[in-house]
Amino acid sequence: MPLLPPQLVSAVREAGRALPGAAAAFDADGTLWRDDVGEAFLKHLCALGWIRLPGGRDPYAEYEARVAADRATGFAYAAQLQAGLRREDLLREAASLASRWVAPRLIASTQALLALCRESGLAPCIVSASPIEIVRAAVPLAGVPVARCLGMTVGEQGGVLVEQLDGPITYAHGKVEALARAGLLPLALACGDSNTGDLPMLQAARVAVAIAPRAGSPLASEAGRRGWSVLLSD
């Protein structure tokens, strides 16, 4: 299977002609790169001792339990666990982790699609369920500007993060809401790997692309039913 099927190349070029300058929205974890950079960053912060819970409870185990109960609020909890930390310190650690984490995990088919979007006059952007600090550190290493990056975001006071979310939960329909708030609709293209997390975003796009391993995935199956393109992540 070629990196980009001819019918997808034609569809993206046509979208560029029909919607010049429009957004091409990409998920991050499992789409731009293999694995979950938000979880890697949370593990890193726990190892540093920067994140602690009362009674000595394991923050990462609590995160996993919340994700198992409800993925949307569980992913938001990873950002909320950063409350009390200085954003400046988080951004420094995020840059350090991203510098060694991203490059070996980049997905070739997604890199080819990003290049095609740019060549076709579309503007790639990222909307991720990972905390915005690590997403902003990582996406430039995948070739997307920080200014066109959305993710789980909490507020801050005096440079210190608080628990309250600042904006929608960037998962499922919340991704479309975040894109709308950022003025990035209509979507010329959307690309993701999660049937639960990315399907609404793909449904909102002129061109929808699923990323999946050779073994398949629920989103790949849905893409087959809808006639969407599927690119390989491995």
C-alpha positions as CSV (number, residue, x, y, z in Angstrom):
1,M,0.0,0.0,0.0
2,P,1.5,3.3,-1.0
3,L,1.9,6.0,1.7
4,L,-0.8,8.1,0.0
5,P,-3.3,6.4,-2.3
6,P,-3.9,8.4,-5.6
7,Q,-7.6,9.0,-4.8
8,L,-6.6,10.6,-1.5
9,V,-4.0,12.8,-3.3
10,S,-6.7,13.9,-5.7
11,A,-9.2,14.6,-2.9
12,V,-6.8,16.7,-0.9
13,R,-5.8,18.8,-4.0
14,E,-9.4,19.3,-4.8
15,A,-10.1,20.4,-1.2
16,G,-7.3,22.9,-1.5
17,R,-8.8,24.4,-4.6
18,A,-12.3,24.5,-3.1
19,L,-11.2,25.8,0.4
20,P,-7.9,27.6,-0.1
21,G,-6.2,28.3,3.2
22,A,-8.7,26.1,5.2
23,A,-7.6,24.0,8.1
24,A,-6.5,20.4,7.9
25,A,-6.9,19.1,11.5
26,F,-4.8,16.2,12.8
27,D,-4.9,14.4,16.1
28,A,-1.5,13.9,17.7
29,D,-1.1,10.7,19.7
30,G,-1.4,7.7,17.4
31,T,-1.7,9.9,14.4
32,L,1.3,12.2,14.2
33,W,3.4,9.8,16.2
34,R,3.1,6.4,17.7
35,D,2.3,6.1,21.5
36,D,0.9,8.8,23.7
37,V,3.1,11.9,24.5
38,G,0.7,13.1,27.2
39,E,1.1,9.9,29.1
40,A,4.9,9.9,28.6
41,F,5.0,13.4,30.0
42,L,2.9,12.5,33.0
43,K,5.2,9.6,33.8
44,H,8.1,12.0,33.5
45,L,6.6,14.5,35.9
46,C,5.8,11.7,38.3
47,A,9.3,10.4,38.2
48,L,10.6,13.9,38.9
49,G,8.4,14.0,42.0
50,W,6.6,17.1,40.7
51,I,3.1,15.5,40.9
52,R,1.9,14.0,44.1
53,L,-1.4,13.0,45.6
54,P,-2.6,13.0,49.2
55,G,-1.8,9.9,51.2
56,G,1.0,8.9,48.8
57,R,-1.4,7.6,46.1
58,D,0.1,7.0,42.7
59,P,-0.9,9.8,40.4
60,Y,-0.4,7.8,37.3
61,A,-2.5,4.9,38.6
62,E,-5.2,7.4,39.5
63,Y,-5.0,8.8,35.9
64,E,-5.4,5.3,34.4
65,A,-8.4,4.6,36.6
66,R,-10.1,7.7,35.5
67,V,-9.4,7.0,31.8
68,A,-10.8,3.6,32.3
69,A,-14.0,5.1,33.8
70,D,-14.4,7.9,31.2
71,R,-11.8,8.7,28.6
72,A,-12.7,12.3,28.1
73,T,-12.5,13.4,31.7
74,G,-9.6,11.0,32.3
75,F,-7.5,12.7,29.7
76,A,-8.5,16.1,31.1
77,Y,-7.3,14.9,34.5
78,A,-3.7,14.5,33.1
79,A,-3.7,18.3,32.6
80,Q,-5.4,19.0,35.9
81,L,-2.7,17.0,37.7
82,Q,-0.3,19.8,36.7
83,A,-2.1,22.3,38.9
84,G,0.4,24.1,41.2
85,L,3.3,23.8,38.8
86,R,4.7,26.8,37.0
87,R,4.0,26.8,33.3
88,E,7.5,28.0,32.6
89,D,9.0,25.0,34.3
90,L,6.5,22.6,32.6
91,L,7.4,24.0,29.1
92,R,11.1,23.5,29.8
93,E,10.6,19.9,30.8
94,A,8.2,19.3,27.9
95,A,10.8,20.6,25.5
96,S,13.5,18.3,27.0
97,L,11.3,15.2,26.7
98,A,9.9,16.0,23.3
99,S,13.4,16.5,21.9
100,R,14.2,12.8,22.4
101,W,10.7,11.3,22.3
102,V,9.1,12.5,19.0
103,A,11.6,11.8,16.2
104,P,11.7,8.0,16.5
105,R,7.9,7.8,16.7
106,L,6.9,9.9,13.7
107,I,4.5,8.2,11.4
108,A,5.7,8.3,7.7
109,S,2.3,8.3,6.1
110,T,1.1,11.2,8.3
111,Q,4.2,13.2,7.4
112,A,3.4,12.6,3.7
113,L,-0.2,13.8,4.2
114,L,1.0,16.9,6.1
115,A,3.3,17.7,3.2
116,L,0.5,17.2,0.7
117,C,-1.8,19.5,2.7
118,R,0.7,22.2,2.7
119,E,1.4,21.8,-1.0
120,S,-2.3,22.0,-1.7
121,G,-2.7,25.3,0.1
122,L,-4.3,23.9,3.3
123,A,-3.1,24.9,6.8
124,P,-2.4,21.9,9.1
125,C,-3.4,22.3,12.7
126,I,-3.3,19.9,15.7
127,V,-6.1,19.1,18.2
128,S,-5.0,16.7,20.9
129,A,-6.4,15.2,24.1
130,S,-2.9,15.5,25.7
131,P,-2.0,18.5,27.9
132,I,-1.3,21.6,25.8
133,E,2.2,22.1,27.3
134,I,3.7,18.8,26.0
135,V,1.7,19.1,22.7
136,R,3.2,22.6,22.1
137,A,6.7,21.2,22.7
138,A,6.2,18.2,20.4
139,V,4.3,19.4,17.4
140,P,7.1,21.6,15.9
141,L,9.2,18.5,15.7
142,A,6.4,17.0,13.5
143,G,6.4,20.1,11.3
144,V,3.3,21.9,12.6
145,P,3.5,25.5,14.1
146,V,2.8,25.9,17.8
147,A,0.3,28.6,17.0
148,R,-1.9,26.1,15.3
149,C,-2.0,23.7,18.2
150,L,-4.9,22.9,20.5
151,G,-5.0,20.5,23.5
152,M,-6.2,20.0,27.1
153,T,-5.7,23.4,28.7
154,V,-6.1,24.5,32.3
155,G,-6.0,28.1,33.6
156,E,-3.2,29.8,35.4
157,Q,-2.7,32.5,38.0
158,G,0.6,34.3,38.2
159,G,2.2,31.7,35.9
160,V,1.0,28.8,38.1
161,L,-1.5,26.3,36.7
162,V,-4.8,25.8,38.4
163,E,-7.2,22.8,38.1
164,Q,-10.0,24.5,36.3
165,L,-10.1,23.8,32.5
166,D,-9.8,26.7,30.2
167,G,-11.8,25.7,27.1
168,P,-13.5,22.5,26.0
169,I,-12.3,18.9,26.7
170,T,-10.4,18.3,23.5
171,Y,-11.8,14.8,22.9
172,A,-14.6,13.6,20.6
173,H,-17.2,16.4,20.0
174,G,-15.0,18.7,22.2
175,K,-12.4,18.6,19.4
176,V,-14.8,20.1,17.0
177,E,-15.9,22.7,19.6
178,A,-12.2,23.7,20.2
179,L,-11.7,24.0,16.4
180,A,-14.8,26.2,16.2
181,R,-13.6,28.5,19.0
182,A,-10.2,28.9,17.4
183,G,-11.9,29.9,14.1
184,L,-10.6,26.8,12.3
185,L,-13.9,25.6,10.7
186,P,-14.9,24.6,8.1
187,L,-12.4,21.7,8.0
188,A,-10.9,20.8,4.6
189,L,-9.5,17.6,6.1
190,A,-9.4,15.7,9.3
191,C,-7.1,12.9,10.3
192,G,-7.1,10.7,13.4
193,D,-6.8,7.2,14.8
194,S,-9.5,6.9,17.5
195,N,-13.1,5.9,16.8
196,T,-14.2,7.4,20.1
197,G,-11.9,10.4,20.2
198,D,-11.6,11.5,16.5
199,L,-14.7,10.3,14.7
200,P,-16.7,13.6,15.2
201,M,-13.8,15.6,13.8
202,L,-13.6,13.4,10.8
203,Q,-17.3,13.6,10.2
204,A,-17.0,17.4,10.2
205,A,-14.4,17.4,7.4
206,R,-14.6,17.5,3.6
207,V,-11.9,14.8,3.5
208,A,-11.6,12.3,6.3
209,V,-8.5,10.1,6.8
210,A,-8.1,7.3,9.4
211,I,-4.6,6.2,10.6
212,A,-4.5,2.5,11.7
213,P,-2.1,-0.4,12.1
214,R,-2.0,-3.2,9.5
215,A,-4.1,-5.3,11.9
216,G,-6.9,-2.7,11.7
217,S,-8.8,-0.7,14.2
218,P,-12.4,0.3,15.0
219,L,-11.9,3.6,13.2
220,A,-10.4,1.8,10.2
221,S,-13.5,-0.4,10.0
222,E,-15.7,2.7,10.2
223,A,-13.7,4.4,7.5
224,G,-14.2,1.4,5.3
225,R,-18.0,1.6,5.7
226,R,-17.9,5.3,4.9
227,G,-15.5,5.2,2.0
228,W,-12.8,7.2,3.8
229,S,-9.1,6.7,3.2
230,V,-7.0,4.7,5.6
231,L,-3.3,5.2,6.1
232,L,-0.9,2.8,7.8
233,S,0.7,3.7,11.1
234,D,3.2,0.9,11.0
